């Protein structure tokens, strides 16, 4: 078998445009997912049992169901309840919610890894639970969690390929369009795979740079 990438060359700009949308979707999703995940993770350790149970149930459901089903529920299911969302918005919400389930567990672990003496010291200083969490515990926890959250970002870039099922013209969807025109299936998806590899590699290098700046071990 002889590979021929010349048929794909005229469509390379389309693939790069799709990669741009993939990056946009991934960045937005990891930001919203991290924000929601921090809230959920913090609720997992509050001294109120019902709240901890609700947060734990949320994480259990999100992590226990496929991302594809979650995307379908948001994009195809919500219209039956009278809520119609644009495909891109539905995709961002789905990826963000899915990511928050994993980030929530990362946050819980990071908070629990902070020495208990920090909690005791804050009590001596008369700080409330919220101030202790905001100014003492979370800053330390987030610093320790950065590598794991970075891995979640890399994973999210790859999982964003499922947005193609919502007809969003991200990298995978564009790859399918190029394949349907050129009939060069193998070559097309080799190029698509290389672009994903470049995106995840650049992201990993950037995150390692941030970790070194923060002196994360």
Beta strands, then each sheet from edge to edge (+ up, - down):
end
